[in-house]
Amino acid sequence: MTLPFRDINVQTASDAYIFTSPSCPNAPALAIDRPTGDIRLLDASLLSGKRVSRITSIAGILGVIQLRLDKYIIIITKAQPVGRLRGHMVYKVVSTDILPLRERQVSDPDEDRFLSLLRGFIKPGPMYFSYSVDLTNSFQRQAQQDAESPLWKRADDRFFWNRFIQSDLINFRNNGGRGQPAPQPNIDPYILPVIFGMLEIHPTTFKGTPLTIALISRRSRHRAGTRYFTRGLDDQGHAANYNETEQVLVLNDHTTGLGGSSWQQQQKSSSLTDGKEMQILSYVQTRGSVPAYWAEINTLKYTPKVQIRAIEAAYPAAKSHFEEQIRIYGDNYLVNLVNQKGREVPVKQAYEQVVEMLVSRPQEHVQGDQRTDEKFHTIETAEKKSNFDRLHYIYFDFHAETKGLQMHRAQLLIDRMREALVAQQYFRASVDSTPGNNNKTDGGRLDVRSLQTSVVRTNCMDCLDRTNVVQSMLARWTLDRMFIDLGLLSRGSRFADEDPAFELMFRNMWADNADVVSNAYSGTGAMKTDLTRTGKRTKAGALQDGNVAVTRYCKNNFLDGPRQDAFDLFLGVYQPSAGGGALVFVDRRPVLIQAVPYIAAFGLFFVLMGMYSPRLPDAAVWPMRLFILFWTGVTGWALWFIFNNGMLYVNWPKLNPRPWATEGYHETISRVRKDKILGPLVARHERGLSVARYINAEEGKKRIE
């Protein structure tokens, strides 16, 4: 099995960047020519006399990306060990560097902005990798794969986060390049799969029994983005904010070894230590946006307007989505937590209509109580005529049931699903310790004892706060069951009552997961984490949720445009053309429209200056009052204009325009141009309005909506 190099030196020369592995001196060197970007494999022994300006030690190659003027190599300069899974070290990307293929003599505004987007996106991004274990796949899928394949070939395409920027290396591997036309398997150790999400590994004990518990959330690279700019499905059936979360329990994990190509001979630890067999147990859940064509349109109002396209139009995409989900996970239990009242109702109804269209002869059942008329709403069928009959829709009125800080009532959902949860099982395997197996670089073959046969797919509007609470409760229920099956708990007991220290660690781990997933999508930590961390809803937690809500409002309206652009650039949704159209990021709104926020700021400044400036004892009062009154009126008008025409002031993505945003923008600007006072001024200072603000630089753009 070919594993990625864990130690790479990059030599910077005038004509190429050359990558070698010091611990594997006989392995071919990877050369990326400057400035063409052509990829070659060289005999490393012939490089000793080559003149280089710098040699740098790196942890891996994140990828290669083409921007408007040049190609760039993104390298991982520092990686922090997170912990070991089954003896394999896992790392977090801490710092990166971007190497240009050509030295630019002059500054280009668009190229600089592209680079700024990339750096700002990569630096805080929670990205993880391992040189010897496949983090993109759950342990159940790993057990079903060919362990002799290169690590990148085994990677799940959905969670291979840097797949797009690894395209040059992968294409060279599959097809060769100039002077080397055949497939090039020797490049495999340079291709390093990375996941984006959350990963924590805790070696701990439970009631004195040593074990390792880990939590891995893998974010899909398809339809990735920010909260209000990425909702629902795309045409290929990929859901927004789709995450797979796997809770892993490892018993008797005493393996050693650093993993990676240079340490393959060290991975010889037996899976039996002190006569105890290493066991791996895991439980997988998923979350994803409601599978329909829908959006929430920002207008600077606190609650955006919900827009839903015809369900019939979304049917092919929903069909593709659930075909993939059923193929990978088996039966899908679709837990929907949106509100049954208010603006979320159309989203709930759209989901139910999608399920009714997919399931043959759907049977609905509604259960109510004194709190709500629709406590549970299920849609499923007793027949198995089609593959989609493996969908089981369960609506739970989370808002009504947990109202008044009574979050413990969410347990009603677990009780309602108990029969399905028992039937779905969880993955359990032991490590095959027969001679020859435990010396492999993968640490030994997995001897499967049970498989997880279905998955719970949970969603709310954002697939964040309510979803986090329910997923942590499902994980808790399953972990209790694992401990009972292992003989560490008596039947009917709960680990929360048996080991308070383990309980605290479990709570904090899931609260950390909630914050990481939420930060990636909404720009803030999650709400309701006081429940996850402490087990109860508190007033302090409610106040913190208020702070999170205000921060989300500001970020989602005024900061998320560039964040979405960064997602689209890194993941290949938008591809700048070589030497293509310039001035992609120029603000082409009319000058007066751009000036209104500055008018409001100046007006507020003059009001405050008039109110707090010292006044001479004999000075007249009325002039200052009129001054304050005038600028108060100007400020009030400017703020009224901004919030009344909010579509003009939301920070929209510029690289991959949203059609509903373009339509809303045109409607708003048309309304402003008809104004008797401002209309002539806006038209006079138009600066190429039309579609320029949204459809910028058509050259090289790849739209996926």
C-alpha positions in Angstrom: 0.0 0.0 0.0 1.3 3.4 -1.0 1.0 6.0 1.8 1.7 9.8 1.6 5.2 11.0 2.5 5.3 12.4 6.0 8.5 14.4 5.4 8.9 16.4 2.3 11.6 19.0 1.3 10.7 21.6 -1.3 13.6 23.0 -3.2 13.0 26.4 -4.8 14.9 26.9 -8.1 14.5 29.5 -10.8 12.9 27.0 -13.2 11.0 24.7 -10.9 9.8 23.7 -7.4 11.2 20.3 -6.6 9.7 18.0 -3.9 11.6 15.1 -2.4 11.3 12.9 0.7 14.5 12.7 2.8 13.5 9.4 4.4 12.8 7.8 1.0 15.9 8.9 -1.1 15.2 6.4 -3.8 11.7 7.7 -4.4 11.2 9.9 -7.5 11.2 13.6 -7.0 8.2 15.7 -8.0 9.0 18.8 -10.1 6.5 21.5 -11.0 8.0 23.7 -13.7 8.1 27.5 -13.5 6.2 29.3 -14.9 4.3 26.7 -17.0 3.1 24.5 -14.1 4.0 21.3 -16.0 4.5 18.3 -13.7 7.3 15.8 -13.9 8.8 13.0 -11.9 12.6 13.0 -11.7 15.3 10.7 -10.4 16.1 12.2 -7.0 19.7 11.0 -7.2 20.4 13.4 -10.1 19.4 16.5 -8.2 22.5 16.8 -6.0 24.2 19.3 -8.2 21.2 21.5 -9.0 21.3 25.1 -7.9 18.5 26.1 -5.6 17.8 29.3 -3.7 16.0 27.7 -0.7 15.1 24.4 0.8 12.1 24.2 3.1 10.7 21.2 5.1 6.9 20.9 4.8 4.2 18.5 6.0 2.5 18.0 2.7 1.1 19.5 -0.6 -2.4 20.9 -0.2 -2.8 21.5 -3.9 -2.2 23.6 -7.0 -4.6 26.3 -8.0 -4.9 28.5 -11.2 -5.9 32.1 -10.5 -6.3 34.9 -13.1 -2.6 35.5 -13.9 -0.7 32.6 -12.4 -0.7 29.2 -10.9 0.1 28.7 -7.2 1.2 25.7 -5.1 -0.3 25.6 -1.6 1.9 23.8 0.8 1.3 22.8 4.5 4.2 24.3 6.4 3.1 23.2 9.9 0.8 20.5 11.2 -0.1 19.8 14.8 -0.6 16.3 16.1 -4.2 15.8 17.3 -4.0 12.2 18.6 -4.0 8.6 17.4 -6.7 6.6 15.9 -5.9 2.9 16.1 -2.3 3.8 16.3 -2.3 6.2 13.4 -1.4 9.8 14.1 -3.9 12.4 13.0 -2.8 16.0 12.3 -4.4 19.4 12.1 -3.3 21.9 9.4 -1.8 24.9 11.4 -0.1 27.0 8.8 0.3 27.1 5.0 2.2 29.0 2.4 1.4 29.9 -1.2 4.2 29.5 -3.8 3.8 31.5 -7.0 5.1 29.9 -10.3 6.2 33.3 -11.6 7.4 36.4 -9.8 5.0 39.3 -10.5 6.7 42.7 -11.1 3.5 44.7 -10.8 0.5 44.4 -8.5 -2.8 43.3 -9.9 -5.9 44.2 -7.8 -7.9 41.1 -8.7 -5.0 38.7 -8.3 -4.2 40.2 -4.9 -7.9 39.8 -3.9 -8.0 36.2 -5.0 -4.9 35.5 -2.9 -6.3 37.3 0.0 -9.5 35.2 -0.2 -7.5 32.0 -0.3 -5.3 33.0 2.7 -8.3 34.1 4.7 -10.2 30.9 3.9 -7.3 28.5 4.6 -5.9 30.0 7.8 -8.9 29.5 10.1 -10.2 26.4 8.3 -10.3 23.4 10.5 -8.6 20.9 8.2 -7.2 17.5 9.2 -5.2 14.7 7.6 -3.4 11.5 8.3 -0.5 9.9 6.5 -1.8 6.4 7.2 -5.5 6.3 7.9 -8.4 7.4 5.6 -10.2 10.2 7.5 -12.7 10.8 4.6 -14.4 7.4 5.2 -16.2 6.0 8.2 -14.7 2.9 9.8 -17.5 0.9 8.3 -16.7 2.0 4.8 -12.9 1.5 5.4 -13.6 -2.1 6.3 -15.2 -2.6 2.9 -12.4 -1.1 0.9 -9.2 -2.5 -0.7 -6.6 -1.5 1.8 -3.8 -1.9 -0.8 -5.0 1.1 -2.8 -3.3 4.5 -2.4 -4.8 6.6 0.3 -6.2 9.2 -2.0 -7.9 6.6 -4.2 -9.8 5.3 -1.2 -11.0 8.7 -0.2 -14.7 9.5 -0.2 -15.1 12.1 -3.0 -17.7 14.0 -0.9 -15.2 14.7 1.9 -12.0 14.9 0.0 -11.9 18.6 0.7 -8.9 19.5 -1.4 -9.9 17.3 -4.3 -10.2 20.3 -6.7 -6.8 21.8 -6.0 -5.3 18.3 -6.2 -6.7 17.9 -9.7 -3.3 18.7 -11.4 -1.5 16.0 -9.5 -4.3 13.5 -9.9 -4.6 14.2 -13.7 -0.8 13.7 -14.0 -1.1 10.4 -12.0 -3.9 9.1 -14.2 -2.8 10.4 -17.7 0.8 11.4 -17.3 2.2 14.7 -18.7 4.6 16.1 -21.3 7.4 13.7 -21.8 5.7 11.1 -19.5 2.4 10.2 -21.2 1.6 7.0 -19.3 0.0 6.8 -15.8 2.4 7.8 -13.1 1.7 5.8 -9.8 5.0 7.1 -8.3 3.3 10.4 -7.6 0.8 8.8 -5.2 2.8 9.6 -2.1 2.6 13.3 -2.9 -1.2 13.3 -3.0 -2.6 14.0 0.5 -6.4 14.0 1.2 -7.6 16.5 3.7 -11.0 16.8 5.4 -12.7 19.9 6.6 -14.6 19.9 9.8 -14.2 18.8 13.4 -12.0 16.1 14.9 -11.2 15.4 18.5 -9.5 12.3 20.0 -9.6 11.6 23.7 -7.6 8.8 25.3 -9.5 8.3 28.5 -11.0 5.8 30.9 -14.5 4.7 31.7 -15.0 3.2 35.1 -11.3 2.4 35.1 -11.3 0.8 31.6 -8.9 2.5 29.2 -10.4 3.5 25.9 -10.2 6.1 23.2 -13.3 8.1 22.1 -13.2 10.3 19.0 -15.6 12.5 17.2 -15.2 13.3 13.5 -17.4 15.7 11.5 -16.7 15.7 7.8 -18.1 18.5 5.7 -19.0 17.8 2.1 -17.1 19.8 -0.5 -20.3 19.8 -2.7 -22.5 22.9 -2.3 -20.4 24.2 0.5 -20.8 27.8 1.6 -22.3 30.2 4.0 -25.6 30.3 5.8 -27.9 32.4 3.7 -26.1 32.1 0.4 -26.2 28.3 0.2 -29.5 26.5 1.0 -31.3 23.4 -0.2 -30.1 21.3 -3.1 -28.2 21.9 -6.3 -29.1 20.3 -9.6 -26.8 17.3 -8.9 -28.6 16.6 -5.6 -25.9 17.9 -3.3 -27.3 19.4 -0.1 -26.1 22.6 1.6 -24.2 22.3 4.9 -24.0 18.5 4.5 -21.9 16.9 7.3 -21.3 13.3 8.3 -20.5 12.9 12.0 -19.0 9.7 13.3 -18.5 8.9 17.0 -15.8 6.3 17.4 -15.0 4.2 20.4 -11.7 2.2 20.5 -10.9 -0.4 23.2 -7.5 -1.8 23.9 -5.8 0.6 21.5 -2.1 0.1 22.4 -0.6 0.4 19.0 2.3 2.6 18.3 4.0 4.0 15.2 4.0 7.4 13.5 2.4 6.4 10.2 3.4 7.5 6.7 5.7 6.1 4.1 8.9 6.6 6.1 7.4 4.7 9.0 5.8 1.7 7.4 8.2 -0.7 8.9 7.4 0.6 12.4 3.7 -0.3 12.3 4.1 -3.8 13.7 2.1 -3.5 16.9 -0.1 -6.4 17.7 -3.8 -5.9 18.2 -3.6 -8.1 21.3 -2.1 -6.5 24.4 -2.3 -8.2 27.8 -4.6 -10.8 26.1 -7.2 -8.1 25.2 -8.5 -7.7 21.7 -8.6 -4.3 20.1 -12.2 -3.4 19.2 -13.6 -0.5 17.2 -17.2 0.7 17.5 -18.6 3.6 15.5 -21.9 5.3 15.0 -22.6 7.6 12.0 -25.2 10.4 11.6 -25.7 12.9 8.9 -27.1 16.4 8.6 -28.0 18.5 5.5 -30.3 21.2 4.3 -33.9 20.5 3.5 -33.7 18.7 0.1 -35.6 21.1 -2.1 -34.9 24.3 -4.2 -35.2 27.0 -1.6 -33.4 30.1 -0.4 -33.6 32.8 2.3 -33.1 36.3 0.7 -31.2 38.8 2.7 -32.7 42.3 2.8 -31.1 43.5 6.1 -34.3 42.4 7.9 -33.6 40.1 10.9 -35.7 37.3 9.3 -34.9 36.9 5.6 -37.7 36.2 3.2 -38.1 32.4 2.3 -38.3 31.6 -1.4 -39.2 28.1 -2.5 -39.3 26.9 -6.1 -41.8 24.4 -7.4 -41.4 21.0 -5.8 -41.7 19.3 -9.2 -38.6 21.2 -10.3 -36.6 19.9 -7.4 -37.8 16.3 -7.8 -34.8 15.1 -10.0 -32.3 16.7 -7.6 -34.0 15.2 -4.5 -34.1 11.8 -6.3 -30.4 12.0 -6.9 -29.7 13.0 -3.4 -31.6 10.2 -1.7 -30.4 7.6 -4.2 -26.9 8.4 -3.0 -27.9 8.5 0.7 -29.7 5.1 0.5 -26.8 3.5 -1.5 -24.2 4.6 1.1 -26.2 4.3 4.3 -29.2 2.1 3.8 -32.5 3.2 5.3 -32.7 6.9 6.0 -34.6 8.3 9.0 -35.3 11.9 8.1 -35.7 13.9 11.3 -37.1 17.4 10.5 -37.0 19.9 13.3 -38.2 23.1 11.6 -41.1 25.1 13.2 -44.6 24.2 12.1 -45.6 27.9 12.6 -44.3 31.1 11.1 -42.0 31.6 8.2 -40.5 28.1 8.4 -43.8 26.4 7.5 -43.2 26.5 3.7 -39.9 24.7 4.2 -41.5 22.0 6.3 -44.3 21.5 3.7 -41.8 21.4 0.9 -39.8 18.6 2.6 -43.0 16.6 3.2 -44.1 17.0 -0.4 -40.7 15.8 -1.6 -40.9 12.7 0.5 -44.5 12.0 -0.6 -43.4 12.2 -4.2 -40.5 9.7 -3.7 -42.2 7.1 -1.5 -44.7 4.7 -3.1 -48.1 4.9 -1.4 -47.0 7.1 1.5 -48.9 6.7 4.8 -49.0 9.7 7.1 -49.6 9.8 10.8 -49.9 12.9 12.9 -49.7 12.8 16.7 -50.5 15.8 18.9 -50.8 16.7 22.6 -51.8 19.6 24.8 -48.7 21.6 23.7 -49.0 21.3 19.9 -51.4 19.8 17.4 -48.5 18.3 15.5 -46.0 16.9 17.9 -45.0 14.1 15.5 -45.7 13.8 11.8 -44.4 10.7 10.1 -44.5 9.7 6.4 -43.4 6.2 5.4 -44.8 3.1 3.7 -45.1 -0.5 4.8 -44.3 -1.6 1.2 -40.9 -2.0 -0.3 -41.7 -1.6 -4.0 -38.9 0.9 -4.7 -35.6 1.9 -3.2 -37.2 5.2 -1.9 -39.5 3.2 0.3 -36.4 3.1 2.6 -37.1 6.7 3.5 -38.8 7.3 6.9 -39.8 10.9 7.5 -40.2 12.0 11.1 -41.2 15.6 12.0 -40.8 16.6 15.6 -42.1 20.0 16.9 -38.8 20.8 18.7 -39.8 24.4 19.3 -43.1 23.7 21.0 -41.9 20.8 23.0 -38.8 22.5 24.4 -40.4 25.9 25.0 -39.6 27.6 28.3 -36.1 26.1 28.7 -37.5 22.6 28.9 -34.9 21.1 26.6 -35.1 17.7 28.3 -38.3 17.1 26.4 -36.3 16.6 23.2 -35.8 13.1 24.7 -39.4 12.4 23.4 -37.9 12.1 19.9 -35.4 9.4 21.0 -38.3 7.5 22.7 -40.3 7.7 19.5 -37.5 6.4 17.4 -36.3 3.7 19.9 -37.4 0.7 17.8 -35.7 2.1 14.7 -32.5 2.9 16.6 -32.3 -0.6 18.0 -32.8 -2.1 14.6 -30.1 0.1 12.9 -27.3 -1.2 15.1 -23.8 0.4 15.0 -20.5 -0.7 13.4 -18.4 -3.0 15.5 -15.2 -4.8 14.5 -12.1 -6.3 16.0 -8.6 -6.1 14.5 -7.5 -9.3 12.9 -4.4 -10.4 14.7 -3.6 -13.4 12.6 0.0 -13.6 11.5 0.7 -11.4 8.5 -2.3 -9.1 9.1 -1.0 -7.1 12.0 2.2 -6.1 10.3 0.4 -4.3 7.5 0.7 -0.5 7.2 -3.0 -0.2 7.9 -2.6 -1.8 11.4 -4.3 -5.0 10.6 -7.5 -6.1 8.8 -10.9 -5.3 10.4 -12.9 -8.4 11.4 -16.5 -7.0 11.1 -18.9 -8.2 13.8 -21.9 -5.9 13.1 -22.8 -3.2 10.6 -24.9 -0.1 11.0 -27.8 -0.6 8.6 -29.4 2.8 8.5 -28.7 6.4 9.3 -30.5 9.3 11.0 -30.4 12.4 8.8 -31.3 15.5 10.9 -32.1 19.0 9.9 -33.5 22.3 11.1 -33.4 25.5 9.1 -29.7 25.9 9.4 -28.8 22.3 10.4 -27.0 23.9 13.3 -28.5 24.5 16.8 -31.5 22.3 17.0 -29.7 19.7 14.9 -26.7 19.7 17.3 -28.9 19.0 20.3 -30.7 16.1 18.7 -27.5 14.5 17.3 -25.7 14.7 20.6 -28.8 12.9 22.2 -28.7 10.2 19.6 -25.0 9.7 20.1 -25.5 9.5 23.9 -28.2 6.9 23.5 -26.0 4.8 21.2 -22.9 5.1 23.5 -25.0 3.8 26.4 -25.9 0.9 24.2 -22.3 0.3 23.2 -21.1 0.2 26.9 -23.9 -2.2 27.8 -23.0 -4.5 24.9 -19.3 -4.4 26.0 -20.3 -5.3 29.5 -19.1 -2.0 30.9 -22.7 -1.0 31.9 -25.5 -3.0 33.3 -28.7 -3.0 31.3 -30.8 0.1 32.0 -27.9 2.1 33.3 -26.5 5.3 31.8 -22.8 6.3 31.5 -23.8 9.8 32.8 -24.6 8.3 36.2 -21.7 6.0 36.4 -18.7 8.2 35.5 -19.1 12.0 35.9 -15.6 12.8 34.5 -16.4 10.9 31.3 -19.8 12.5 31.1 -18.2 16.0 31.2 -15.7 15.1 28.5 -18.5 13.7 26.3 -20.6 16.9 26.7 -17.7 19.2 25.9 -16.7 17.2 22.9 -20.2 17.4 21.4 -20.4 21.1 22.3 -17.1 21.7 20.5 -18.5 19.9 17.5 -21.5 22.2 17.5 -19.3 25.3 17.6 -17.0 24.1 14.8 -19.8 23.1 12.4 -21.7 26.4 13.2 -18.6 28.6 12.7 -18.0 27.1 9.2 -21.5 27.8 8.1 -22.8 30.8 10.0 -19.6 32.5 11.1 -20.4 32.1 14.9 -20.5 29.4 17.5 -23.6 27.4 18.0 -26.7 28.2 20.1 -28.0 26.0 22.9 -24.5 24.8 23.7 -25.3 25.3 27.4 -27.6 22.4 27.1 -24.9 20.3 25.5 -22.2 21.3 28.0 -24.2 21.3 31.2 -27.2 19.2 30.5 -29.7 21.9 31.1 -31.0 25.1 29.6 -29.9 28.2 31.5 -30.7 31.9 31.4 -27.1 32.7 30.9 -27.1 30.4 27.9 -30.2 32.1 26.6 -28.4 35.5 26.8 -25.4 34.0 25.0 -27.7 32.8 22.3 -29.0 36.4 21.9 -25.4 37.6 21.5 -24.8 34.9 18.9 -28.0 35.9 17.0 -26.9 39.5 16.7 -23.4 38.5 15.6 -24.9 36.2 13.0 -27.1 38.9 11.7 -24.1 41.3 11.2 -21.8 38.7 9.7 -24.5 37.1 7.4 -25.5 40.4 5.9 -22.2 42.3 5.8 -19.3 39.8 5.8 -20.5 36.6 4.2 -20.1 37.6 0.6 -16.3 37.3 0.6 -16.5 34.2 2.7 -18.8 32.6 0.0 -16.4 33.7 -2.7 -13.6 32.0 -0.9 -15.5 28.7 -0.7 -16.3 28.9 -4.4 -12.7 29.7 -5.3 -11.0 27.0 -3.2 -13.5 24.3 -4.2 -13.5 25.1 -7.9 -17.1 26.4 -8.2 -15.6 29.5 -9.7 -12.5 29.2 -11.8 -10.7 32.3 -12.9 -9.5 32.1 -16.5 -5.8 32.6 -17.3 -5.5 36.3 -18.2 -9.3 36.7 -18.1 -11.5 39.7 -17.4 -10.2 42.1 -14.9 -11.9 44.2 -12.1 -14.0 41.3 -10.9 -14.4 42.8 -7.5 -15.2 46.4 -8.4 -18.4 47.8 -6.8 -20.4 48.9 -9.8 -23.4 50.3 -7.9 -24.4 53.9 -8.6 -22.2 56.4 -6.7 -25.2 57.8 -4.7 -26.2 54.3 -3.6 -22.6 53.7 -2.3 -22.5 57.1 -0.6 -25.6 56.7 1.6 -23.9 54.7 4.4 -21.2 57.4 4.5 -23.8 60.1 4.7 -25.4 58.2 7.7 -22.0 57.9 9.4 -21.1 61.6 8.9 -24.6 62.6 10.0 -24.3 60.6 13.2 -20.8 62.1 13.8 -22.2 65.7 13.5 -25.1 64.9 15.8 -22.7 63.5 18.5 -20.4 66.4 18.0 -23.2 68.9 18.4 -24.5 67.2 21.5 -21.2 66.8 23.4 -19.1 69.8 22.2 -18.5 72.4 25.0 -20.5 75.7 24.5 -19.6 79.2 25.6 -21.8 80.5 28.4 -23.2 83.3 26.3 -23.6 81.3 23.1 -27.0 81.1 21.4 -28.8 77.7 21.9 -31.1 77.6 18.8 -28.3 77.5 16.1 -26.8 74.4 17.7 -30.3 72.8 18.1 -31.1 73.4 14.5 -27.7 71.9 13.5 -28.4 68.8 15.6 -32.0 68.6 14.3 -30.8 68.9 10.7 -28.2 66.2 10.9 -30.5 63.9 12.9 -32.9 64.2 10.0 -30.2 63.4 7.5 -29.0 60.4 9.5 -32.5 59.1 9.9 -33.2 59.4 6.2 -30.0 57.6 5.3 -30.7 54.8 7.7 -34.3 54.6 6.5 -33.1 54.4 2.9 -30.5 51.6 3.7 -33.0 49.4 5.5 -35.8 50.1 3.1 -33.6 49.0 0.2 -31.6 46.4 2.0 -30.9 44.3 -1.2 -28.5 47.1 -2.2 -26.4 46.9 0.9 -26.1 43.2 1.6 -22.5 42.1 0.9 -23.3 39.6 -1.9 -20.9 37.0 -3.4 -19.3 38.4 -6.5 -17.8 35.4 -8.1 -20.8 33.1 -8.4 -24.0 35.3 -8.4 -27.2 33.9 -7.0 -30.0 34.2 -9.5 -32.6 35.2 -6.8 -30.2 37.8 -5.5 -29.7 39.3 -9.0 -33.5 39.4 -9.5 -34.1 41.0 -6.1 -31.3 43.6 -6.7 -32.9 44.6 -10.1 -36.3 45.0 -8.5 -34.9 47.2 -5.7 -32.8 49.4 -8.0 -35.8 49.8 -10.4 -37.9 51.0 -7.4 -35.2 53.5 -6.4 -34.9 54.8 -10.0 -38.6 55.6 -10.0 -38.4 57.8 -6.9 -39.2 61.4 -7.8 -36.3 62.8 -5.8 -33.5 60.2 -6.0 -34.4 58.6 -9.3 -32.8 61.2 -11.6 -29.7 61.2 -9.4 -29.3 57.5 -9.4 -29.7 57.3 -13.2 -27.2 60.1 -13.7 -24.5 58.3 -11.7 -25.1 54.8 -12.8 -21.6 53.6 -13.6 -22.7 50.6 -15.7 -25.3 49.2 -13.4 -27.4 46.6 -15.3 -26.1 43.3 -14.3 -22.5 44.3 -13.7 -22.7 44.1 -9.9 -23.6 40.4 -10.1 -22.4 39.1 -13.4 -18.7 40.1 -13.3 -16.1 38.8 -15.6 -17.9 36.0 -17.5 -14.6 34.7 -18.7 -13.6 31.6 -16.9 -16.7 31.4 -14.6 -18.2 28.1 -13.8 -21.6 28.4 -12.3 -23.1 25.6 -10.2 -26.5 26.5 -8.9 
